[in-house]
Amino acid sequence: MPKTATLTRIGSRIKINLEQVRDRIPPNLIKKLEEDPRGTVLDYKMTDGTGIGVVIKLSDGTKKWFFEDEIKGS
């Protein structure tokens, strides 16, 4: 039986786990996340066909997507 996805709710306040994303994001985004790793879940995004990511709005208004395992509740 397929595994049921448990998604973070839209509107939830979360924190980005910087150690999980450091190797795949650009230096300017790392700097923003070091200053403030919190954001709000705006939407979901299909990733590679087997997973679902979340679109996050950061405190400066920047919108980026992350894998579900790269975020945690604030």
N, CA, C, O and CB atoms as a CASP TS submission, in Angstrom:
PFRMAT TS
TARGET T0000
AUTHOR 0000-0000-0000
METHOD Language model
MODEL 1
PARENT N/A
ATOM      1  N   MET     1       0.847  -1.172   0.000  1.00  0.00           N
ATOM      2  CA  MET     1       0.000   0.000   0.000  1.00  0.00           C
ATOM      3  C   MET     1       0.896   1.239   0.000  1.00  0.00           C
ATOM      4  O   MET     1       1.886   1.270   0.731  1.00  0.00           O
ATOM      5  CB  MET     1      -0.966  -0.004   1.223  1.00  0.00           C
ATOM      6  N   PRO     2       0.574   2.267  -0.804  1.00  0.00           N
ATOM      7  CA  PRO     2       1.380   3.482  -0.850  1.00  0.00           C
ATOM      8  C   PRO     2       1.376   4.210   0.496  1.00  0.00           C
ATOM      9  O   PRO     2       0.400   4.179   1.245  1.00  0.00           O
ATOM     10  CB  PRO     2       0.868   4.410  -1.948  1.00  0.00           C
ATOM     11  N   LYS     3       2.494   4.858   0.767  1.00  0.00           N
ATOM     12  CA  LYS     3       2.629   5.623   1.995  1.00  0.00           C
ATOM     13  C   LYS     3       1.868   6.946   1.856  1.00  0.00           C
ATOM     14  O   LYS     3       1.985   7.627   0.838  1.00  0.00           O
ATOM     15  CB  LYS     3       4.126   5.876   2.322  1.00  0.00           C
ATOM     16  N   THR     4       1.101   7.302   2.864  1.00  0.00           N
ATOM     17  CA  THR     4       0.345   8.546   2.856  1.00  0.00           C
ATOM     18  C   THR     4       1.255   9.690   3.250  1.00  0.00           C
ATOM     19  O   THR     4       1.961   9.610   4.255  1.00  0.00           O
ATOM     20  CB  THR     4      -0.867   8.465   3.802  1.00  0.00           C
ATOM     21  N   ALA     5       1.243  10.756   2.462  1.00  0.00           N
ATOM     22  CA  ALA     5       2.078  11.918   2.760  1.00  0.00           C
ATOM     23  C   ALA     5       1.439  12.749   3.866  1.00  0.00           C
ATOM     24  O   ALA     5       0.235  13.003   3.856  1.00  0.00           O
ATOM     25  CB  ALA     5       2.293  12.778   1.493  1.00  0.00           C
ATOM     26  N   THR     6       2.259  13.163   4.806  1.00  0.00           N
ATOM     27  CA  THR     6       1.817  14.084   5.839  1.00  0.00           C
ATOM     28  C   THR     6       2.447  15.423   5.517  1.00  0.00           C
ATOM     29  O   THR     6       3.659  15.589   5.657  1.00  0.00           O
ATOM     30  CB  THR     6       2.203  13.587   7.284  1.00  0.00           C
ATOM     31  N   LEU     7       1.647  16.374   5.089  1.00  0.00           N
ATOM     32  CA  LEU     7       2.161  17.657   4.647  1.00  0.00           C
ATOM     33  C   LEU     7       2.003  18.717   5.725  1.00  0.00           C
ATOM     34  O   LEU     7       1.052  18.705   6.507  1.00  0.00           O
ATOM     35  CB  LEU     7       1.458  18.095   3.377  1.00  0.00           C
ATOM     36  N   THR     8       2.949  19.620   5.744  1.00  0.00           N
ATOM     37  CA  THR     8       2.851  20.779   6.614  1.00  0.00           C
ATOM     38  C   THR     8       1.711  21.643   6.085  1.00  0.00           C
ATOM     39  O   THR     8       1.599  21.847   4.876  1.00  0.00           O
ATOM     40  CB  THR     8       4.206  21.579   6.675  1.00  0.00           C
ATOM     41  N   ARG     9       0.883  22.141   6.961  1.00  0.00           N
ATOM     42  CA  ARG     9      -0.284  22.913   6.539  1.00  0.00           C
ATOM     43  C   ARG     9       0.099  24.260   5.955  1.00  0.00           C
ATOM     44  O   ARG     9       1.034  24.909   6.424  1.00  0.00           O
ATOM     45  CB  ARG     9      -1.221  23.115   7.704  1.00  0.00           C
ATOM     46  N   ILE    10      -0.624  24.672   4.935  1.00  0.00           N
ATOM     47  CA  ILE    10      -0.445  26.007   4.366  1.00  0.00           C
ATOM     48  C   ILE    10      -0.774  27.022   5.455  1.00  0.00           C
ATOM     49  O   ILE    10      -1.772  26.892   6.164  1.00  0.00           O
ATOM     50  CB  ILE    10      -1.349  26.220   3.091  1.00  0.00           C
ATOM     51  N   GLY    11       0.081  28.031   5.574  1.00  0.00           N
ATOM     52  CA  GLY    11      -0.077  29.053   6.602  1.00  0.00           C
ATOM     53  C   GLY    11       0.750  28.777   7.850  1.00  0.00           C
ATOM     54  O   GLY    11       0.867  29.637   8.723  1.00  0.00           O
ATOM     55  N   SER    12       1.330  27.561   7.936  1.00  0.00           N
ATOM     56  CA  SER    12       2.153  27.212   9.101  1.00  0.00           C
ATOM     57  C   SER    12       3.442  28.018   9.110  1.00  0.00           C
ATOM     58  O   SER    12       4.023  28.284   8.057  1.00  0.00           O
ATOM     59  CB  SER    12       2.472  25.706   9.109  1.00  0.00           C
ATOM     60  N   ARG    13       3.885  28.405  10.292  1.00  0.00           N
ATOM     61  CA  ARG    13       5.189  29.040  10.472  1.00  0.00           C
ATOM     62  C   ARG    13       6.202  27.923  10.688  1.00  0.00           C
ATOM     63  O   ARG    13       5.995  27.039  11.519  1.00  0.00           O
ATOM     64  CB  ARG    13       5.185  30.062  11.680  1.00  0.00           C
ATOM     65  N   ILE    14       7.293  27.969   9.939  1.00  0.00           N
ATOM     66  CA  ILE    14       8.299  26.905  10.001  1.00  0.00           C
ATOM     67  C   ILE    14       9.695  27.514  10.077  1.00  0.00           C
ATOM     68  O   ILE    14       9.872  28.726   9.958  1.00  0.00           O
ATOM     69  CB  ILE    14       8.184  25.965   8.772  1.00  0.00           C
ATOM     70  N   LYS    15      10.684  26.640  10.278  1.00  0.00           N
ATOM     71  CA  LYS    15      12.090  27.019  10.194  1.00  0.00           C
ATOM     72  C   LYS    15      12.744  26.119   9.162  1.00  0.00           C
ATOM     73  O   LYS    15      12.433  24.932   9.061  1.00  0.00           O
ATOM     74  CB  LYS    15      12.808  26.908  11.588  1.00  0.00           C
ATOM     75  N   ILE    16      13.653  26.704   8.401  1.00  0.00           N
ATOM     76  CA  ILE    16      14.426  25.928   7.441  1.00  0.00           C
ATOM     77  C   ILE    16      15.611  25.333   8.192  1.00  0.00           C
ATOM     78  O   ILE    16      16.291  26.038   8.937  1.00  0.00           O
ATOM     79  CB  ILE    16      14.897  26.811   6.222  1.00  0.00           C
ATOM     80  N   ASN    17      15.860  24.050   8.004  1.00  0.00           N
ATOM     81  CA  ASN    17      17.013  23.396   8.599  1.00  0.00           C
ATOM     82  C   ASN    17      18.207  23.674   7.691  1.00  0.00           C
ATOM     83  O   ASN    17      18.396  22.987   6.687  1.00  0.00           O
ATOM     84  CB  ASN    17      16.774  21.850   8.786  1.00  0.00           C
ATOM     85  N   LEU    18      19.003  24.668   8.034  1.00  0.00           N
ATOM     86  CA  LEU    18      20.099  25.132   7.189  1.00  0.00           C
ATOM     87  C   LEU    18      21.099  24.024   6.874  1.00  0.00           C
ATOM     88  O   LEU    18      21.647  23.986   5.772  1.00  0.00           O
ATOM     89  CB  LEU    18      20.811  26.285   7.857  1.00  0.00           C
ATOM     90  N   GLU    19      21.341  23.136   7.810  1.00  0.00           N
ATOM     91  CA  GLU    19      22.292  22.041   7.569  1.00  0.00           C
ATOM     92  C   GLU    19      21.795  21.098   6.471  1.00  0.00           C
ATOM     93  O   GLU    19      22.603  20.483   5.776  1.00  0.00           O
ATOM     94  CB  GLU    19      22.532  21.251   8.865  1.00  0.00           C
ATOM     95  N   GLN    20      20.497  20.983   6.313  1.00  0.00           N
ATOM     96  CA  GLN    20      19.929  20.103   5.277  1.00  0.00           C
ATOM     97  C   GLN    20      20.019  20.723   3.882  1.00  0.00           C
ATOM     98  O   GLN    20      20.067  19.990   2.894  1.00  0.00           O
ATOM     99  CB  GLN    20      18.467  19.784   5.602  1.00  0.00           C
ATOM    100  N   VAL    21      20.044  22.055   3.778  1.00  0.00           N
ATOM    101  CA  VAL    21      19.967  22.714   2.474  1.00  0.00           C
ATOM    102  C   VAL    21      21.258  23.376   2.027  1.00  0.00           C
ATOM    103  O   VAL    21      21.370  23.794   0.875  1.00  0.00           O
ATOM    104  CB  VAL    21      18.894  23.732   2.500  1.00  0.00           C
ATOM    105  N   ARG    22      22.218  23.477   2.905  1.00  0.00           N
ATOM    106  CA  ARG    22      23.450  24.239   2.634  1.00  0.00           C
ATOM    107  C   ARG    22      24.134  23.820   1.325  1.00  0.00           C
ATOM    108  O   ARG    22      24.698  24.669   0.635  1.00  0.00           O
ATOM    109  CB  ARG    22      24.428  24.069   3.791  1.00  0.00           C
ATOM    110  N   ASP    23      24.095  22.552   0.978  1.00  0.00           N
ATOM    111  CA  ASP    23      24.805  22.068  -0.215  1.00  0.00           C
ATOM    112  C   ASP    23      24.042  22.276  -1.522  1.00  0.00           C
ATOM    113  O   ASP    23      24.591  22.013  -2.591  1.00  0.00           O
ATOM    114  CB  ASP    23      25.107  20.609  -0.058  1.00  0.00           C
ATOM    115  N   ARG    24      22.809  22.736  -1.467  1.00  0.00           N
ATOM    116  CA  ARG    24      22.038  22.863  -2.718  1.00  0.00           C
ATOM    117  C   ARG    24      21.488  24.254  -2.999  1.00  0.00           C
ATOM    118  O   ARG    24      20.830  24.458  -4.019  1.00  0.00           O
ATOM    119  CB  ARG    24      20.903  21.908  -2.691  1.00  0.00           C
ATOM    120  N   ILE    25      21.745  25.214  -2.116  1.00  0.00           N
ATOM    121  CA  ILE    25      21.208  26.560  -2.343  1.00  0.00           C
ATOM    122  C   ILE    25      22.341  27.563  -2.514  1.00  0.00           C
ATOM    123  O   ILE    25      23.453  27.327  -2.042  1.00  0.00           O
ATOM    124  CB  ILE    25      20.292  26.986  -1.177  1.00  0.00           C
ATOM    125  N   PRO    26      22.069  28.680  -3.185  1.00  0.00           N
ATOM    126  CA  PRO    26      23.116  29.670  -3.442  1.00  0.00           C
ATOM    127  C   PRO    26      23.542  30.420  -2.170  1.00  0.00           C
ATOM    128  O   PRO    26      22.778  30.510  -1.209  1.00  0.00           O
ATOM    129  CB  PRO    26      22.634  30.665  -4.487  1.00  0.00           C
ATOM    130  N   PRO    27      24.766  30.955  -2.178  1.00  0.00           N
ATOM    131  CA  PRO    27      25.299  31.659  -1.004  1.00  0.00           C
ATOM    132  C   PRO    27      24.428  32.814  -0.502  1.00  0.00           C
ATOM    133  O   PRO    27      24.335  33.036   0.705  1.00  0.00           O
ATOM    134  CB  PRO    27      26.657  32.187  -1.325  1.00  0.00           C
ATOM    135  N   ASN    28      23.791  33.549  -1.415  1.00  0.00           N
ATOM    136  CA  ASN    28      22.955  34.675  -0.959  1.00  0.00           C
ATOM    137  C   ASN    28      21.741  34.185  -0.165  1.00  0.00           C
ATOM    138  O   ASN    28      21.304  34.862   0.766  1.00  0.00           O
ATOM    139  CB  ASN    28      22.484  35.515  -2.165  1.00  0.00           C
ATOM    140  N   LEU    29      21.197  33.032  -0.516  1.00  0.00           N
ATOM    141  CA  LEU    29      20.072  32.470   0.236  1.00  0.00           C
ATOM    142  C   LEU    29      20.548  31.897   1.570  1.00  0.00           C
ATOM    143  O   LEU    29      19.837  31.987   2.571  1.00  0.00           O
ATOM    144  CB  LEU    29      19.361  31.378  -0.591  1.00  0.00           C
ATOM    145  N   ILE    30      21.737  31.313   1.592  1.00  0.00           N
ATOM    146  CA  ILE    30      22.302  30.825   2.853  1.00  0.00           C
ATOM    147  C   ILE    30      22.434  31.986   3.832  1.00  0.00           C
ATOM    148  O   ILE    30      22.103  31.858   5.011  1.00  0.00           O
ATOM    149  CB  ILE    30      23.684  30.146   2.621  1.00  0.00           C
ATOM    150  N   LYS    31      22.921  33.120   3.330  1.00  0.00           N
ATOM    151  CA  LYS    31      23.092  34.301   4.192  1.00  0.00           C
ATOM    152  C   LYS    31      21.743  34.756   4.770  1.00  0.00           C
ATOM    153  O   LYS    31      21.641  35.057   5.959  1.00  0.00           O
ATOM    154  CB  LYS    31      23.749  35.460   3.395  1.00  0.00           C
ATOM    155  N   LYS    32      20.707  34.802   3.913  1.00  0.00           N
ATOM    156  CA  LYS    32      19.366  35.189   4.384  1.00  0.00           C
ATOM    157  C   LYS    32      18.877  34.233   5.463  1.00  0.00           C
ATOM    158  O   LYS    32      18.321  34.662   6.475  1.00  0.00           O
ATOM    159  CB  LYS    32      18.364  35.217   3.210  1.00  0.00           C
ATOM    160  N   LEU    33      19.085  32.936   5.245  1.00  0.00           N
ATOM    161  CA  LEU    33      18.605  31.936   6.201  1.00  0.00           C
ATOM    162  C   LEU    33      19.405  31.953   7.501  1.00  0.00           C
ATOM    163  O   LEU    33      18.869  31.632   8.562  1.00  0.00           O
ATOM    164  CB  LEU    33      18.667  30.551   5.579  1.00  0.00           C
ATOM    165  N   GLU    34      20.676  32.324   7.426  1.00  0.00           N
ATOM    166  CA  GLU    34      21.466  32.452   8.653  1.00  0.00           C
ATOM    167  C   GLU    34      20.948  33.613   9.500  1.00  0.00           C
ATOM    168  O   GLU    34      20.973  33.549  10.729  1.00  0.00           O
ATOM    169  CB  GLU    34      22.963  32.659   8.318  1.00  0.00           C
ATOM    170  N   GLU    35      20.477  34.672   8.841  1.00  0.00           N
ATOM    171  CA  GLU    35      19.919  35.825   9.549  1.00  0.00           C
ATOM    172  C   GLU    35      18.554  35.500  10.143  1.00  0.00           C
ATOM    173  O   GLU    35      18.265  35.866  11.282  1.00  0.00           O
ATOM    174  CB  GLU    35      19.807  37.024   8.607  1.00  0.00           C
ATOM    175  N   ASP    36      17.722  34.819   9.376  1.00  0.00           N
ATOM    176  CA  ASP    36      16.384  34.456   9.844  1.00  0.00           C
ATOM    177  C   ASP    36      15.890  33.232   9.080  1.00  0.00           C
ATOM    178  O   ASP    36      15.467  33.363   7.931  1.00  0.00           O
ATOM    179  CB  ASP    36      15.395  35.642   9.673  1.00  0.00           C
ATOM    180  N   PRO    37      15.932  32.052   9.684  1.00  0.00           N
ATOM    181  CA  PRO    37      15.541  30.825   8.980  1.00  0.00           C
ATOM    182  C   PRO    37      14.034  30.556   8.977  1.00  0.00           C
ATOM    183  O   PRO    37      13.602  29.501   8.514  1.00  0.00           O
ATOM    184  CB  PRO    37      16.242  29.655   9.598  1.00  0.00           C
ATOM    185  N   ARG    38      13.231  31.489   9.485  1.00  0.00           N
ATOM    186  CA  ARG    38      11.785  31.250   9.591  1.00  0.00           C
ATOM    187  C   ARG    38      11.043  31.707   8.341  1.00  0.00           C
ATOM    188  O   ARG    38      11.502  32.580   7.604  1.00  0.00           O
ATOM    189  CB  ARG    38      11.219  31.966  10.817  1.00  0.00           C
ATOM    190  N   GLY    39       9.886  31.094   8.125  1.00  0.00           N
ATOM    191  CA  GLY    39       9.044  31.461   7.006  1.00  0.00           C
ATOM    192  C   GLY    39       7.647  30.899   7.176  1.00  0.00           C
ATOM    193  O   GLY    39       7.329  30.270   8.185  1.00  0.00           O
ATOM    194  N   THR    40       6.818  31.138   6.170  1.00  0.00           N
ATOM    195  CA  THR    40       5.430  30.689   6.176  1.00  0.00           C
ATOM    196  C   THR    40       5.182  29.818   4.953  1.00  0.00           C
ATOM    197  O   THR    40       5.594  30.165   3.846  1.00  0.00           O
ATOM    198  CB  THR    40       4.453  31.894   6.202  1.00  0.00           C
ATOM    199  N   VAL    41       4.519  28.703   5.146  1.00  0.00           N
ATOM    200  CA  VAL    41       4.191  27.804   4.039  1.00  0.00           C
ATOM    201  C   VAL    41       3.077  28.435   3.203  1.00  0.00           C
ATOM    202  O   VAL    41       1.999  28.746   3.709  1.00  0.00           O
ATOM    203  CB  VAL    41       3.763  26.393   4.565  1.00  0.00           C
ATOM    204  N   LEU    42       3.365  28.615   1.907  1.00  0.00           N
ATOM    205  CA  LEU    42       2.386  29.212   0.993  1.00  0.00           C
ATOM    206  C   LEU    42       1.664  28.191   0.134  1.00  0.00           C
ATOM    207  O   LEU    42       0.478  28.337  -0.159  1.00  0.00           O
ATOM    208  CB  LEU    42       3.063  30.208   0.105  1.00  0.00           C
ATOM    209  N   ASP    43       2.394  27.148  -0.269  1.00  0.00           N
ATOM    210  CA  ASP    43       1.825  26.215  -1.243  1.00  0.00           C
ATOM    211  C   ASP    43       2.674  24.942  -1.265  1.00  0.00           C
ATOM    212  O   ASP    43       3.667  24.832  -0.545  1.00  0.00           O
ATOM    213  CB  ASP    43       1.754  26.862  -2.668  1.00  0.00           C
ATOM    214  N   TYR    44       2.271  23.992  -2.093  1.00  0.00           N
ATOM    215  CA  TYR    44       3.003  22.759  -2.295  1.00  0.00           C
ATOM    216  C   TYR    44       3.566  22.726  -3.704  1.00  0.00           C
ATOM    217  O   TYR    44       3.069  23.418  -4.592  1.00  0.00           O
ATOM    218  CB  TYR    44       2.106  21.542  -2.039  1.00  0.00           C
ATOM    219  N   LYS    45       4.602  21.924  -3.911  1.00  0.00           N
ATOM    220  CA  LYS    45       5.227  21.811  -5.220  1.00  0.00           C
ATOM    221  C   LYS    45       5.612  20.357  -5.459  1.00  0.00           C
ATOM    222  O   LYS    45       6.248  19.732  -4.611  1.00  0.00           O
ATOM    223  CB  LYS    45       6.467  22.739  -5.331  1.00  0.00           C
ATOM    224  N   MET    46       5.227  19.821  -6.610  1.00  0.00           N
ATOM    225  CA  MET    46       5.691  18.486  -6.992  1.00  0.00           C
ATOM    226  C   MET    46       7.177  18.583  -7.273  1.00  0.00           C
ATOM    227  O   MET    46       7.621  19.498  -7.967  1.00  0.00           O
ATOM    228  CB  MET    46       4.912  17.930  -8.238  1.00  0.00           C
ATOM    229  N   THR    47       7.948  17.651  -6.742  1.00  0.00           N
ATOM    230  CA  THR    47       9.395  17.706  -6.937  1.00  0.00           C
ATOM    231  C   THR    47       9.791  16.836  -8.117  1.00  0.00           C
ATOM    232  O   THR    47       9.679  17.279  -9.260  1.00  0.00           O
ATOM    233  CB  THR    47      10.140  17.258  -5.665  1.00  0.00           C
ATOM    234  N   ASP    48      10.239  15.642  -7.886  1.00  0.00           N
ATOM    235  CA  ASP    48      10.730  14.775  -8.951  1.00  0.00           C
ATOM    236  C   ASP    48       9.726  13.687  -9.344  1.00  0.00           C
ATOM    237  O   ASP    48      10.089  12.680  -9.952  1.00  0.00           O
ATOM    238  CB  ASP    48      12.029  14.136  -8.525  1.00  0.00           C
ATOM    239  N   GLY    49       8.494  13.903  -8.995  1.00  0.00           N
ATOM    240  CA  GLY    49       7.477  12.913  -9.314  1.00  0.00           C
ATOM    241  C   GLY    49       7.231  11.926  -8.193  1.00  0.00           C
ATOM    242  O   GLY    49       6.239  11.199  -8.225  1.00  0.00           O
ATOM    243  N   THR    50       8.107  11.881  -7.202  1.00  0.00           N
ATOM    244  CA  THR    50       7.918  10.970  -6.081  1.00  0.00           C
ATOM    245  C   THR    50       7.752  11.704  -4.763  1.00  0.00           C
ATOM    246  O   THR    50       7.495  11.081  -3.733  1.00  0.00           O
ATOM    247  CB  THR    50       9.080  10.019  -5.988  1.00  0.00           C
ATOM    248  N   GLY    51       7.894  13.010  -4.785  1.00  0.00           N
ATOM    249  CA  GLY    51       7.797  13.757  -3.539  1.00  0.00           C
ATOM    250  C   GLY    51       7.077  15.075  -3.728  1.00  0.00           C
ATOM    251  O   GLY    51       6.781  15.500  -4.845  1.00  0.00           O
ATOM    252  N   ILE    52       6.808  15.701  -2.607  1.00  0.00           N
ATOM    253  CA  ILE    52       6.151  16.996  -2.612  1.00  0.00           C
ATOM    254  C   ILE    52       6.993  17.945  -1.775  1.00  0.00           C
ATOM    255  O   ILE    52       7.371  17.633  -0.646  1.00  0.00           O
ATOM    256  CB  ILE    52       4.688  16.901  -2.069  1.00  0.00           C
ATOM    257  N   GLY    53       7.276  19.096  -2.339  1.00  0.00           N
ATOM    258  CA  GLY    53       7.991  20.126  -1.616  1.00  0.00           C
ATOM    259  C   GLY    53       7.003  21.174  -1.130  1.00  0.00           C
ATOM    260  O   GLY    53       5.808  21.106  -1.418  1.00  0.00           O
ATOM    261  N   VAL    54       7.520  22.139  -0.391  1.00  0.00           N
ATOM    262  CA  VAL    54       6.672  23.221   0.094  1.00  0.00           C
ATOM    263  C   VAL    54       7.272  24.553  -0.348  1.00  0.00           C
ATOM    264  O   VAL    54       8.488  24.741  -0.316  1.00  0.00           O
ATOM    265  CB  VAL    54       6.521  23.166   1.644  1.00  0.00           C
ATOM    266  N   VAL    55       6.404  25.468  -0.757  1.00  0.00           N
ATOM    267  CA  VAL    55       6.817  26.817  -1.126  1.00  0.00           C
ATOM    268  C   VAL    55       6.743  27.656   0.137  1.00  0.00           C
ATOM    269  O   VAL    55       5.706  27.719   0.798  1.00  0.00           O
ATOM    270  CB  VAL    55       5.919  27.416  -2.278  1.00  0.00           C
ATOM    271  N   ILE    56       7.864  28.305   0.465  1.00  0.00           N
ATOM    272  CA  ILE    56       7.989  29.074   1.696  1.00  0.00           C
ATOM    273  C   ILE    56       8.185  30.550   1.366  1.00  0.00           C
ATOM    274  O   ILE    56       8.941  30.902   0.460  1.00  0.00           O
ATOM    275  CB  ILE    56       9.161  28.548   2.554  1.00  0.00           C
ATOM    276  N   LYS    57       7.499  31.400   2.108  1.00  0.00           N
ATOM    277  CA  LYS    57       7.732  32.837   2.021  1.00  0.00           C
ATOM    278  C   LYS    57       8.578  33.216   3.221  1.00  0.00           C
ATOM    279  O   LYS    57       8.149  33.071   4.366  1.00  0.00           O
ATOM    280  CB  LYS    57       6.384  33.654   1.979  1.00  0.00           C
ATOM    281  N   LEU    58       9.802  33.710   2.949  1.00  0.00           N
ATOM    282  CA  LEU    58      10.714  34.111   4.009  1.00  0.00           C
ATOM    283  C   LEU    58      10.339  35.484   4.544  1.00  0.00           C
ATOM    284  O   LEU    58       9.498  36.169   3.962  1.00  0.00           O
ATOM    285  CB  LEU    58      12.158  34.112   3.504  1.00  0.00           C
ATOM    286  N   SER    59      10.952  35.889   5.641  1.00  0.00           N
ATOM    287  CA  SER    59      10.588  37.144   6.297  1.00  0.00           C
ATOM    288  C   SER    59      10.818  38.376   5.423  1.00  0.00           C
ATOM    289  O   SER    59      10.160  39.398   5.617  1.00  0.00           O
ATOM    290  CB  SER    59      11.367  37.289   7.573  1.00  0.00           C
ATOM    291  N   ASP    60      11.747  38.294   4.459  1.00  0.00           N
ATOM    292  CA  ASP    60      11.988  39.438   3.571  1.00  0.00           C
ATOM    293  C   ASP    60      11.091  39.411   2.334  1.00  0.00           C
ATOM    294  O   ASP    60      11.234  40.259   1.453  1.00  0.00           O
ATOM    295  CB  ASP    60      13.448  39.465   3.141  1.00  0.00           C
ATOM    296  N   GLY    61      10.167  38.449   2.258  1.00  0.00           N
ATOM    297  CA  GLY    61       9.240  38.355   1.133  1.00  0.00           C
ATOM    298  C   GLY    61       9.685  37.390   0.042  1.00  0.00           C
ATOM    299  O   GLY    61       8.905  37.079  -0.858  1.00  0.00           O
ATOM    300  N   THR    62      10.919  36.912   0.107  1.00  0.00           N
ATOM    301  CA  THR    62      11.428  35.946  -0.867  1.00  0.00           C
ATOM    302  C   THR    62      10.626  34.657  -0.798  1.00  0.00           C
ATOM    303  O   THR    62      10.295  34.179   0.287  1.00  0.00           O
ATOM    304  CB  THR    62      12.920  35.659  -0.623  1.00  0.00           C
ATOM    305  N   LYS    63      10.313  34.094  -1.967  1.00  0.00           N
ATOM    306  CA  LYS    63       9.596  32.822  -2.029  1.00  0.00           C
ATOM    307  C   LYS    63      10.512  31.771  -2.635  1.00  0.00           C
ATOM    308  O   LYS    63      11.043  31.960  -3.729  1.00  0.00           O
ATOM    309  CB  LYS    63       8.283  32.953  -2.854  1.00  0.00           C
ATOM    310  N   LYS    64      10.696  30.662  -1.923  1.00  0.00           N
ATOM    311  CA  LYS    64      11.527  29.548  -2.374  1.00  0.00           C
ATOM    312  C   LYS    64      10.852  28.243  -1.972  1.00  0.00           C
ATOM    313  O   LYS    64      10.020  28.217  -1.066  1.00  0.00           O
ATOM    314  CB  LYS    64      12.968  29.638  -1.777  1.00  0.00           C
ATOM    315  N   TRP    65      11.213  27.173  -2.647  1.00  0.00           N
ATOM    316  CA  TRP    65      10.648  25.876  -2.256  1.00  0.00           C
ATOM    317  C   TRP    65      11.732  25.020  -1.619  1.00  0.00           C
ATOM    318  O   TRP    65      12.921  25.147  -1.912  1.00  0.00           O
ATOM    319  CB  TRP    65      10.028  25.145  -3.480  1.00  0.00           C
ATOM    320  N   PHE    66      11.269  24.143  -0.733  1.00  0.00           N
ATOM    321  CA  PHE    66      12.139  23.233   0.000  1.00  0.00           C
ATOM    322  C   PHE    66      11.455  21.881   0.088  1.00  0.00           C
ATOM    323  O   PHE    66      10.229  21.785   0.030  1.00  0.00           O
ATOM    324  CB  PHE    66      12.472  23.784   1.418  1.00  0.00           C
ATOM    325  N   PHE    67      12.267  20.829   0.229  1.00  0.00           N
ATOM    326  CA  PHE    67      11.705  19.517   0.486  1.00  0.00           C
ATOM    327  C   PHE    67      11.121  19.490   1.887  1.00  0.00           C
ATOM    328  O   PHE    67      11.590  20.207   2.771  1.00  0.00           O
ATOM    329  CB  PHE    67      12.770  18.415   0.313  1.00  0.00           C
ATOM    330  N   GLU    68      10.119  18.683   2.092  1.00  0.00           N
ATOM    331  CA  GLU    68       9.445  18.578   3.382  1.00  0.00           C
ATOM    332  C   GLU    68      10.414  18.239   4.526  1.00  0.00           C
ATOM    333  O   GLU    68      10.240  18.712   5.650  1.00  0.00           O
ATOM    334  CB  GLU    68       8.353  17.523   3.304  1.00  0.00           C
ATOM    335  N   ASP    69      11.429  17.424   4.237  1.00  0.00           N
ATOM    336  CA  ASP    69      12.374  17.045   5.296  1.00  0.00           C
ATOM    337  C   ASP    69      13.421  18.124   5.592  1.00  0.00           C
ATOM    338  O   ASP    69      14.265  17.939   6.469  1.00  0.00           O
ATOM    339  CB  ASP    69      13.075  15.762   4.913  1.00  0.00           C
ATOM    340  N   GLU    70      13.374  19.239   4.873  1.00  0.00           N
ATOM    341  CA  GLU    70      14.307  20.339   5.093  1.00  0.00           C
ATOM    342  C   GLU    70      13.723  21.432   5.989  1.00  0.00           C
ATOM    343  O   GLU    70      14.377  22.436   6.272  1.00  0.00           O
ATOM    344  CB  GLU    70      14.718  20.934   3.766  1.00  0.00           C
ATOM    345  N   ILE    71      12.492  21.221   6.425  1.00  0.00           N
ATOM    346  CA  ILE    71      11.840  22.215   7.282  1.00  0.00           C
ATOM    347  C   ILE    71      11.401  21.569   8.584  1.00  0.00           C
ATOM    348  O   ILE    71      11.291  20.347   8.685  1.00  0.00           O
ATOM    349  CB  ILE    71      10.631  22.855   6.564  1.00  0.00           C
ATOM    350  N   LYS    72      11.153  22.404   9.567  1.00  0.00           N
ATOM    351  CA  LYS    72      10.626  21.927  10.843  1.00  0.00           C
ATOM    352  C   LYS    72       9.732  23.004  11.417  1.00  0.00           C
ATOM    353  O   LYS    72       9.876  24.182  11.091  1.00  0.00           O
ATOM    354  CB  LYS    72      11.771  21.562  11.838  1.00  0.00           C
ATOM    355  N   GLY    73       8.815  22.601  12.265  1.00  0.00           N
ATOM    356  CA  GLY    73       7.908  23.560  12.896  1.00  0.00           C
ATOM    357  C   GLY    73       8.676  24.574  13.726  1.00  0.00           C
ATOM    358  O   GLY    73       9.704  24.246  14.318  1.00  0.00           O
ATOM    359  N   SER    74       8.179  25.810  13.772  1.00  0.00           N
ATOM    360  CA  SER    74       8.902  26.848  14.504  1.00  0.00           C
ATOM    361  C   SER    74       8.613  26.858  15.947  1.00  0.00           C
ATOM    362  O   SER    74       9.156  27.684  16.680  1.00  0.00           O
ATOM    363  CB  SER    74       8.600  28.163  13.961  1.00  0.00           C
TER
END
